[in-house]
Amino acid sequence: MRKIIAATFVSLDGVMQAPGGPEEDPVGGFKFGGWTFHYFDEVAGKAMDEMFSKPFDLLLGRRTYDIFAAYWPYQKDSIADVFNPATKYVATHRPDSLSWQNTQSLGTDIVATLRRLKQEDGPDLLIQGSGDLIQTLLANGLIDEIRLMIFPLLLGKGKRLFGDDAMPAAFKLVKSQVTSTGVIMTTYERSGEIKVGSFAQEEPSAAELERRKNWE
């Protein structure tokens, strides 16, 4: 069985838009494209190399696919060496325009296709960018692992990693590391349903009972 892994750069306030450069995704008037650039160090670089060292297929939304397809085929480095030959599965309404080598459309029912792909033998499915696709998968409980690089800045308005429609689920922290520039790198694995409890008094006070009336 294959895992779906979402690997994402994110600000403290949850924005993931245009981490790579000003021209990457200025949609909505976003002014801070390239916000990750000055935070990368040797530790972050090694973490990226480690992530791409194992076999994977790429899972991409259409906007991220277009950004990647206009960049990686023209590069000669270690990331291009693994991205270009990898199989790319893309969520798109325009499958006929997918020109990057080894690219396949996920079809009209993305969720059904990914449920099938997860059951097959093969490398894990690695999401890069693709915020809309991530939110669709979170809403359907399809992401098995979340790898975040959390950058120490607030971006305000912008496309966010998490929306309101995610299927509730518990995750466990299995790895963490901090870079010299204060980037927190974490890996979370799905770990079942959410468990709840209560710190409330066994016998609520009169003030507490009155407070609860205000819920109605």
C-alpha positions in Angstrom: 0.0 0.0 0.0 1.3 3.4 -0.9 1.3 6.5 1.4 0.3 10.0 0.4 2.8 12.4 1.9 2.2 16.2 1.9 5.5 18.1 2.1 5.0 21.8 2.5 6.6 25.1 3.4 4.4 27.1 5.7 4.5 30.4 7.7 3.6 30.7 11.3 0.1 31.9 10.3 -0.4 29.0 7.9 0.3 30.6 4.5 1.9 28.4 1.9 1.6 30.6 -1.2 4.6 31.3 -3.5 7.5 30.3 -1.3 10.0 30.2 -4.2 9.9 33.6 -5.8 8.0 36.8 -6.6 6.7 35.5 -10.0 5.7 32.0 -8.7 2.1 32.8 -7.7 1.1 36.5 -7.3 -2.7 35.6 -7.4 -4.8 37.7 -5.1 -2.1 40.4 -4.9 0.3 38.3 -2.8 3.4 40.5 -2.3 5.8 38.2 -0.5 6.7 35.6 -3.1 10.1 34.0 -2.3 9.7 34.3 1.5 11.7 31.1 2.2 14.8 32.1 0.3 16.9 33.7 3.1 16.1 30.9 5.6 17.7 28.0 3.9 20.9 26.6 5.4 22.9 23.4 5.3 20.5 21.6 7.7 17.5 22.4 5.5 19.3 21.4 2.4 20.2 18.0 3.9 16.6 17.5 4.9 15.4 18.2 1.4 18.0 15.8 -0.1 16.9 13.1 2.4 13.3 13.5 1.4 14.0 13.1 -2.3 16.5 10.3 -1.8 13.8 7.6 -1.6 11.6 6.6 -4.6 8.4 8.6 -5.1 5.8 9.7 -7.5 4.7 13.3 -7.6 1.1 14.3 -6.8 0.4 17.8 -8.0 -2.4 20.3 -8.4 -2.6 22.0 -11.8 -1.1 25.4 -10.8 1.9 23.7 -9.1 2.3 21.4 -12.1 2.5 24.4 -14.5 5.1 26.1 -12.2 7.2 22.9 -12.1 6.8 22.0 -15.8 8.1 25.5 -16.7 11.1 25.1 -14.5 12.4 21.6 -13.7 12.9 20.3 -17.2 15.3 23.1 -17.8 17.4 22.6 -14.7 20.5 20.3 -14.1 20.7 19.6 -10.4 19.9 16.8 -8.0 16.2 17.7 -7.6 15.7 17.9 -11.4 17.4 14.5 -11.7 14.6 13.0 -9.6 11.6 15.2 -10.5 12.0 14.9 -14.3 11.9 11.0 -14.5 9.3 10.6 -11.7 5.7 9.8 -12.6 3.6 12.9 -12.1 -0.1 12.5 -11.2 -2.0 15.8 -11.8 -5.4 17.1 -10.8 -6.5 19.0 -13.9 -9.5 19.8 -16.2 -7.1 20.1 -19.1 -5.4 16.7 -19.4 -4.5 17.2 -23.1 -2.1 20.0 -22.2 0.1 17.9 -19.9 3.4 18.0 -21.7 6.0 17.2 -19.0 7.4 13.8 -19.4 5.8 10.9 -17.4 2.7 12.9 -16.5 -0.8 11.4 -16.0 -4.1 13.1 -15.3 -6.0 11.9 -12.2 -9.2 12.0 -14.2 -12.6 13.4 -13.3 -12.9 11.7 -9.9 -9.6 12.6 -8.1 -10.6 11.0 -4.8 -11.6 7.7 -6.3 -8.4 7.6 -8.4 -6.2 8.2 -5.4 -8.0 5.6 -3.3 -7.1 3.1 -6.1 -3.5 4.3 -6.4 -3.0 4.0 -2.7 -3.9 0.3 -2.8 -1.4 -0.4 -5.6 2.2 -1.4 -5.2 4.7 1.4 -6.0 6.5 4.3 -4.5 4.8 6.8 -2.1 2.9 9.7 -3.6 4.6 13.0 -2.6 2.6 16.2 -2.8 4.6 19.4 -3.4 2.8 22.8 -3.1 -0.8 22.2 -4.5 -2.8 23.8 -1.7 -6.2 23.2 -3.2 -5.4 19.5 -3.8 -4.1 19.1 -0.2 -7.4 20.5 1.2 -9.4 18.1 -1.0 -7.4 15.2 0.3 -7.6 16.3 3.9 -11.4 16.6 3.6 -11.4 13.0 2.5 -8.9 11.6 5.0 -6.4 10.6 2.3 -3.1 12.2 3.6 -1.1 9.7 5.6 1.9 11.9 6.5 2.5 15.6 6.7 6.0 17.1 6.5 6.2 20.7 7.4 8.9 23.3 7.2 7.6 26.0 9.5 9.2 29.4 8.8 9.4 32.1 11.6 7.4 34.8 9.9 3.8 36.0 9.5 2.5 36.6 6.0 -1.0 37.7 6.6 -3.2 37.4 3.6 -2.4 34.4 1.3 -3.3 30.9 0.4 -3.4 28.7 3.5 -2.4 25.1 4.1 -5.4 24.2 6.2 -9.1 25.1 5.6 -12.2 24.4 7.5 -13.2 21.2 5.7 -10.4 18.8 6.9 -11.7 15.5 8.2 -10.9 15.4 11.9 -8.0 13.1 12.7 -5.1 12.7 15.1 -1.5 12.8 14.0 1.7 11.9 15.9 5.0 13.7 15.7 7.7 11.3 14.6 10.5 13.6 13.7 11.5 17.2 14.4 14.6 19.4 13.8 15.4 23.1 13.9 17.7 24.9 11.5 20.2 27.6 12.3 17.7 30.2 10.9 14.8 29.0 13.1 12.9 26.9 10.6 11.2 24.0 12.4 11.0 20.8 10.3 8.4 18.3 11.5 7.0 15.0 10.3 3.6 13.9 11.4 2.0 10.5 10.8 -1.7 9.7 11.0 -2.6 8.0 14.2 -6.3 7.3 14.3 -9.3 9.3 15.7 -9.3 12.3 18.0 -9.6 11.4 21.7 -11.2 14.0 23.9 -11.3 14.4 27.7 -12.2 17.1 30.2 -10.5 19.2 32.9 -13.9 20.5 34.1 -15.0 20.1 37.7 -17.1 17.0 38.5 -19.6 19.4 40.1 -19.8 22.6 38.0 -20.1 25.8 39.9 -23.2 28.0 39.7 -21.1 30.5 37.6 -20.1 27.7 35.2 -23.7 26.5 34.8 -24.8 30.1 34.1 -22.0 30.4 31.6 -23.2 27.4 29.7 -26.7 28.9 29.3 -25.1 31.5 27.0 -24.3 28.7 24.5 -28.0 28.5 23.7 
